[in-house]
Amino acid sequence: MRLGIGEIVVVLALALLFFGPSKLPQLGNSLGQAIKSFKKGLSSLHDDVEAEPAPQQQTKGLADKIEDGAASKANAVASRGQGSDSAS
């Protein structure tokens, strides 16, 4: 399903008749910018998906952070308890 030279010429002739010769350069420019931004958006989406770690790794990292936080709180409570015993 490829476009041949004949089909391209017909499409360009219809575009010229429909939009006029003064609007065609502006139309081409805006179409080019739209395609460029679409490709940029797709590539950034692809980069975001690659940069994001797997859900399993995220869960493991979160569990480690929770355990570290709980251990540091327990150590703080224990050290406060020892400090109050020596003060009395």
N, C-alpha and C positions, 0 to 999 in steps of 0.2 A: 504494500500500500504506500508506494512512494509517489511523490509529486514530480511530474515531468516538467520540462521547460514550458510546454504549452499551458499547463495548468497554472504555473507560476505567473506567466504573462497575463492570463485571464484575471487572476486574483489582483494583480497589480493594476491592471486597467480598470477594474471595478472600484478599487480603492481610490484611484485617481479621480474617477467620475464622482464617487460618493463624497469624498472629503475635500477635493480640490487641491491644486498644486501648492497652495500656501500652507496648508495644514499637514501635508505628508511628512516633512522633516520633523515637525513637532511630535507627530504621532509615532514616528520611528524612534525618536529619542526617548519618549516616555515608555515605549514598549521595551527598549533596551534596558532602561533603568529598572523596570519592573522585573524583567528576567534576572538581572544582576542581583537585585535584593532578594528574590526568591531563592536563587542558588546560595547566596550568603546565609540566609535563614536555614536552609537545609543543612549546610555544612556546620553551622553552629549547633544545630540540634544533634547532628551526628557526633560532634565533639563532646557535647554534654553527656550523651549516652555512654560514650567510651570512658569519660573521666569519672563517672559515677561508679563507686565500688558495688560489688554484688550485695544483695540484701543480707545474705548470710554473714558477710564480713561486717556490715554495719551493725547487725544485731550483736555480734561477738564483741565489737569495740564498745558498744553501749553497755553491755553486761560487765566488761572489764572496768569501765569508768564508774559504774554503780558500786562494784565491789571495792574499788579503791577508795571511793568516797565513804562507804560504810566503815572500812577499816580505819581510815583516818579519824572519823568521828569516834570510833571505839577507843582508839589510842588517846584522843584528846580527853575523853571522859575518864579513862583509866589514870591518866596523868593528873587530872584535876583531883581525883579521889586520893591519890597518893600525896599530893601537895597539901590537901586539907588535913590528912592524918598527921603529917609532920608539924603542922602549925599548931595543933591542939596540945 
